């Protein structure tokens, strides 16, 4: 009874926050009817309802205008709800011919027929019993709402009171496809753009032309539009809503048994109708469903065989954005409800459900190589054998031939799939263990990374990198004992500041040739003639100095666009491939050693690093002038051939400024661009600019990157946008968030005069000085993934008032600040320190 009462109160709080009490003059700030109330989405309202229940907040009285129209008949209908317990009363209200016991399945007409009788008698108990009987029976639900034109050809004419039907879904799809046509064109371009970089990328890119076949139209026997109309009509009645809920609770255990032991889908593919019909219920987000029905229903769905899950995915991918978003929000609220009320213990059905919602038009998966039968030293040391091929490929993605993280423009933005309440409570150390060790028997949220934010996933990547470092350390120790090799458990680089490129290039090139696995050891950098011990800070400066040198326009490895402030590979560069490989290694080492770099690449570079090809859409940020020209060509309504006089031959300049020509097709100079072939021209031109013209340089660059990250789950967890965030950090500097998370040592605390003066001084800095301060204190002028609030900075006391400058330990993000006697002196000393900071010494 207590549980039922609590559930009822939580529901009332939820309705008060979403629908209000109905009183237009309500003054309760926690009621949606109050004029000053800020609207909440259902996910936020569910969390808020739980909080209000815990503190026993007063509820508004329900205003008469908000009551259901049929509530006044509640007393009359109550005896009928008892069914056989009051047989005489039931017989008096409805004669046997109107008890509808002969109904074994439902159609739209039959529902409206029973509803019409119930409305006339002002008693809905017969319809409630029919709903309960059919919706709790798998066989009855499978046979219900079938497509049968002869059975109900004039549904709309027969029932004029039915709500207006939604626009035809095919028309909606045409509209959406017109808006997102560039995504489909992107798939086509990838199939003809260029020769494949490698056999692995060929297996991913070459099959994209059949994406439409795999995610094409799906025919099912259930009339989905009829189901939606019935739900819209019935769910306005509170008694009906309870009937649907109770029926689903009774239905799910039987469905789970059928799917587990009887293989019902193999014998009757229409069994899938159960899940299609249930998911059209627009009340699945309510607290009762989230607590009683949805966990069991999700578990049933996870029991569906892979072909059935794939069919559901194809079907739901054809729905309108509104319907897909409603389903996605329902499962989001289920996860939020679970992690808010209980310990996070959702089973693997969450992965299947969210992959169903997210799997739209994505790219084909890379084929896995068969595992070798030979035992390696890593396996002898207890390393997981499956780590060779990276984390397990999701079976649903493999069945569909798509990969959710590869989708460029999903129908629903990736950000809406991220569940922040889950990210706030998820214990990544345990989840990572399940992900790497017990992935077959334990559920890990990293197996559906789209629900996690970049900050949470970066923590998982950090664990993986650290474990790899410790593994390499153990292997080195074993080799030194067994083979008598010199013990060298770290990747040590000793470089000179004035010859940093030469020293780093020689050392890293030797390691890459002799034993690339050494690149996955923990990095220690030493600057010749300096005393700094590398605990992370020296490495940060090493990375920054290497990049400053390599990106120097005078060297000619990269070109710089003044309008976009971005670098791109210089096609006629005379530098050898080893230097591009070095930059790739530096980027990989930065991720591996948790360092942030000041790199300015367009997004297409990160897409290509993740195994994709540059396309016309990528030119928007990498080559905006060319993109605009090609867009105008595609949009031109006149005679392209006569007015523009373009051929399939393009011209560029070499390193010395001399013009060179390139045929996009054989005999391109003789093939004019016309309305019919302009899309092909745009595709070939984009392919040349982003892929073929820089193929030599980028292959070397990517090879260096993969030397470090090849065995990392980076590609499985992160989208290209998130990889950029990992490497470059966030450009948004919120120093107020940094102030909130800063810790103090040596006698300082947040209430000290010097600390108050310090933060007032820092907040008064301009953007450039703030970046210099961050560079001085942490070794980089960027915020980590998640913002400055995720940075743990320490301010420690460094003696009384003095003329000494503040100093820092960039390895530990620690600032040593003397207790200056005035705010003016503090500002003067701090500005001098951050302006002239360079090099390392021992204090």
Secondary structure, 3 states (H helix, E strand, C coil): CHHHHHHHHHHHHHHHHHCCCCCCCCCCCCCCCCCCCCCCCHHHHHHHHHHHHHCCCCCCCCCHHHCCCCHHHHHHHHHHHCHHHHHHHHHHHCCHHHCCCCCCCCCHHHHHHHHHHHHHHCCCHHHHHHHHHHHCCHHHHHHCCECCCCCCCCHHHHCCCCCCCCCCHHHHHHHHHHHCHHHHHHHHHHHHCCCCCCHHHHHHHCCHHHHHHHCCCCCCCECHHHHHHHHHHHCCCHHHHHHHHHHHHHHHHHHHHHHHHHCHHHHCHHHHHHHHHHCCCCCCCCHHHHHHHHHHHHHHHHCCCHHHHHHHHHHHCCCCHHHHHHHHHHHHHHHHHHHHHCCCCCCCHHHHHHHHHHCCCCCCCCCCCCCCCCCCHHHHCCCCHHHHHCCCCCHHHHHHCCCHHHCCCCCCCHHHHCCHHHHHHCCHHHHHHHHHCCCCCCCCHHHHHHHCCHHHHHHHHHHHHHHHHHHHHHHHHHHHHHCCCCCCCCEEEEECHHHHHHHHHHHHHHHHHHCHHHHHCCEEEEECCCCCCCCCHHHHHHHHHHHHHHCCCCCCCEEEECCCCEEEECCCCCCCHHHHHHHHHHHHHHHHCCCCCCCCECHHHHHHHCCCCCCHHHHHHHCHHHHHHHHHHHHCCCCHHHHHCCECEEEEECCCCCEEEEECCCCHHHCECCCCCHHHHHHHHHHHHHHHCCHHHHHHHHHHHHHHHCCCCHHHHCCHHHHHHHHHCECCCCHHHHHHHCEEECCCCCCCHHHHHHHHHHHHCCHHHHHHHHHHHHCCCCECCCCHHHCCCEEEECCCCCCCCCEEECCCCEEEECCCCCHHHHHHHHHHHHHCCCCCCCC
